[in-house]
Amino acid sequence: MGEQSSLTRVRPDIALFIVTIILVVIGTVMIYSSSSIIAMEKYGDGYHYIKKQILFVLLGFGVMIGTSRLPYRYWKKAAYPGVVISIVLLSLVIIPGFGLKAGGATRWLRAGYLSFQVSELVKIMLVIFLAHYLTKKIGHIKEFSRVFVVPLVIMMTIVGLVLCQPDFGAAAIMVVVFMLMFYLAGSRIIYLAGLVATVIPVGVALIIHESYRMQRLMSFLNPWEDPTNTGFQIIQSFISFGSGGAFGVGLGNGMQKLFYLPEPHTDFILSVIAEEGGFIGVVIIIMLFCILVFRGFAISFNCADLFGMLLASGLTTIIALEAFINMAAVMGLVPTKGLVLPFLSYGGTSLMMCMVAIGILLNISSYREQNSGETEGRS
């Protein structure tokens, strides 16, 4: 693959940019629709959540534009410092007095009036580190001790700290991204199979060990067994989907967000879309994410160098997994995981990190390798 000197600048991927804007706009509208009544009840201000989200959107677009103009190879310089910062911040989260607890989990650090979910940053930093490390070690990618061990130890350290919060969903995404990036770099399948063989029993043990995880699993299998407690969330989501029909009840007219559907503006925002926008609305959202993920991987596989390919693949996978798991959970296809829907759910950290990822993807897409004909033509 070509070096930076053999690359030429082209227009960034316009389809990715447009889809991102559409998703963010839809998310902003639906956050207001789903949160205004709750905000009025809780804060006496129906615009409480939407005002904060608009601020996040403006900052997010600024961050996206900024990262889209920063040559993606500069991110190599953040690879090792990013890992160190990630471990330090994750450690602070679980230290009493530093972490902010909400919903039974301690996943946030407070910065003034704002809170920051560290695992969202850590996922990006892990991808940058792996892309840089694997690029440097590509000549020895088949050797277990020289390539696999160090990033495995780092990844398991990070995952262990994330599980202490606890955040099982984020930890699972990091493990999957780790395996995918090693696979794309050409690692031996036997190493990845060994990791899978280790992770699965550990995951099962973690589910069995924590009663709330077992309750989520049981409620997923049969939510009507305990409809007022463990099965309440998913049953209300089913009602939202059923109430929307083909075309929905209309923007702002949904009933499930009125203190029936838990977290309608965060984890279950797709349920509100299903009720107010109907089957058509949900299909549009799914199609938009499919386009975004397709463009992300297209950027990856068209990239002129290994670092850019791995970086784009990792970032796209994070967004794809989070979107799939959230949508599958609210439809009752997988147990609920507490993951937000990228670009659509309320929350500054998730939106900002997603916009960083899109900015990097846009920058990667703006480089193309010059062929010999182009080079000779300019001589």
Residue pairs with C-beta under 8 A, 6 or more apart in sequence:
1 303
1 304
1 305
1 306
1 309
1 369
2 304
2 305
2 369
2 370
3 305
4 71
4 73
6 304
6 369
6 370
6 375
7 304
7 367
7 368
7 369
7 370
8 367
8 368
8 369
8 370
8 374
9 366
9 367
9 368
10 365
10 366
10 367
10 368
11 366
12 68
12 362
12 363
12 365
12 366
13 295
13 298
13 299
13 361
13 362
13 365
13 366
15 291
15 295
16 292
16 295
16 296
16 299
16 358
16 361
16 362
16 365
17 358
17 362
19 288
19 291
19 292
19 295
20 64
20 292
20 343
20 355
20 358
22 288
23 285
23 288
23 289
23 292
23 342
23 343
23 344
24 57
24 60
24 61
24 343
24 351
26 273
26 285
26 288
26 344
27 53
27 269
27 341
27 343
27 344
27 345
27 351
28 50
28 53
28 54
28 57
29 251
30 265
30 269
30 272
30 273
30 276
30 344
31 49
31 50
31 53
31 265
31 269
31 344
31 345
31 346
32 47
32 49
32 50
32 53
33 251
33 252
33 254
33 257
33 272
33 276
34 254
34 257
34 264
34 265
34 269
34 272
35 48
35 49
35 50
35 257
35 264
35 265
35 346
36 46
36 47
36 49
36 50
37 46
37 257
37 258
37 259
38 49
38 257
38 259
38 264
38 265
39 45
39 46
39 47
39 48
39 49
39 50
40 46
41 259
42 48
49 265
49 346
52 348
53 346
53 348
53 351
55 348
56 347
56 348
56 351
56 352
57 351
59 348
59 352
60 351
60 352
60 354
60 355
61 355
63 352
63 355
63 356
63 359
64 355
64 356
64 358
64 359
64 362
65 359
66 359
67 355
67 356
67 359
67 360
67 362
67 363
68 358
68 359
68 360
68 362
68 363
68 366
69 363
70 359
70 363
71 363
72 307
72 308
72 311
72 360
72 363
72 364
72 367
73 305
73 307
73 308
75 128
75 131
75 132
75 311
75 360
76 128
76 132
76 307
78 125
78 128
79 128
79 129
79 131
79 132
79 133
80 129
80 132
82 124
82 125
82 128
82 129
83 125
83 126
83 129
83 154
83 158
85 125
86 118
86 121
86 122
86 125
86 126
86 158
87 157
87 158
87 161
89 109
89 118
89 121
89 122
90 118
90 119
90 122
90 158
90 161
90 162
90 165
91 161
92 98
92 99
92 109
92 118
93 99
93 106
93 107
93 108
93 109
93 118
93 161
93 165
94 106
94 161
94 164
94 165
98 109
99 106
99 107
99 108
99 109
99 165
100 106
100 107
100 108
100 109
100 110
100 115
102 108
103 338
104 212
105 165
105 166
105 167
105 338
106 165
107 117
107 118
107 119
107 165
107 167
108 115
108 116
108 117
108 118
109 115
109 116
109 118
110 116
114 348
115 349
116 348
116 349
117 347
117 349
117 350
119 162
119 165
119 167
119 170
120 170
120 349
120 350
120 352
120 353
121 349
121 353
122 158
122 162
122 170
122 174
123 170
123 173
123 174
123 177
123 318
123 353
124 315
124 318
124 353
124 356
124 357
126 155
126 158
126 174
126 177
126 178
126 314
127 177
127 181
127 311
127 314
127 315
127 318
128 311
129 151
129 154
130 151
130 177
130 178
130 181
130 182
130 310
130 314
131 181
131 307
131 310
131 311
131 314
132 307
133 150
133 151
134 141
134 147
134 151
134 181
134 182
134 185
134 306
134 310
135 305
135 306
135 307
135 310
137 146
137 147
138 185
138 186
138 306
140 146
140 147
141 147
141 185
141 186
141 187
142 186
142 187
142 188
144 188
144 191
147 187
148 182
148 187
148 191
151 178
152 178
152 195
155 174
155 175
155 178
158 174
159 171
159 174
159 175
162 170
162 171
162 174
163 171
163 206
166 210
167 338
168 206
168 213
168 337
169 325
169 337
169 338
169 339
170 339
172 203
173 318
173 321
173 322
173 325
175 195
175 199
176 317
176 321
177 314
177 317
177 318
177 321
178 195
179 192
179 195
179 196
180 313
180 314
180 317
181 310
181 313
181 314
182 191
182 192
183 189
183 192
184 309
184 310
184 313
185 306
185 310
206 213
207 213
207 214
207 217
208 214
215 230
216 230
216 335
216 336
217 335
218 225
218 226
218 230
219 225
219 226
219 230
219 231
219 233
219 234
219 335
219 336
220 234
220 332
220 334
220 335
220 336
222 231
223 230
223 231
223 234
223 235
223 238
223 332
224 231
224 235
225 231
227 235
232 262
233 261
233 262
233 268
233 336
234 330
234 332
234 336
236 256
236 260
236 261
236 262
236 268
236 271
237 261
237 268
237 271
237 330
237 331
237 332
238 332
239 256
239 260
240 254
240 256
240 261
240 268
240 271
240 272
240 274
240 275
241 271
241 274
241 275
241 282
241 331
243 249
243 254
243 255
243 256
243 275
244 254
244 274
244 275
244 276
244 277
244 278
244 279
244 281
244 282
245 278
245 279
246 278
246 279
246 280
247 277
247 278
247 279
247 280
248 274
248 275
248 276
248 277
248 278
248 280
248 281
249 255
249 275
249 276
249 278
250 276
251 276
251 277
252 276
253 276
254 272
254 275
254 276
255 275
256 264
256 271
256 272
256 275
257 264
257 265
257 272
257 275
261 268
261 271
261 272
262 268
264 271
264 272
265 272
265 345
265 346
266 340
266 345
266 346
266 347
267 326
267 329
267 330
267 336
267 338
267 339
267 340
267 341
267 345
268 330
269 340
269 341
269 344
269 345
269 346
270 282
270 285
270 326
270 327
270 330
270 341
270 344
271 330
273 281
273 282
273 285
273 344
274 281
274 282
274 330
277 284
285 327
285 344
286 327
289 319
289 320
289 323
289 327
292 319
293 316
293 319
293 320
293 323
295 361
296 312
296 313
296 315
296 316
296 319
296 320
296 361
297 312
297 313
297 316
299 312
299 316
299 361
299 364
299 365
300 308
300 309
300 310
300 312
300 313
300 316
300 364
301 309
302 365
302 368
303 309
303 312
303 364
303 367
304 367
304 368
304 369
308 364
308 367
311 360
311 364
312 360
312 361
312 364
315 357
315 360
315 361
316 357
316 361
318 357
319 342
319 354
319 357
322 339
322 340
322 341
322 342
323 341
323 342
325 334
325 337
325 339
326 337
326 339
326 340
326 341
326 342
326 345
327 341
328 334
329 335
329 336
329 337
329 339
330 336
340 346
340 347
340 350
342 350
342 354
343 351
343 354
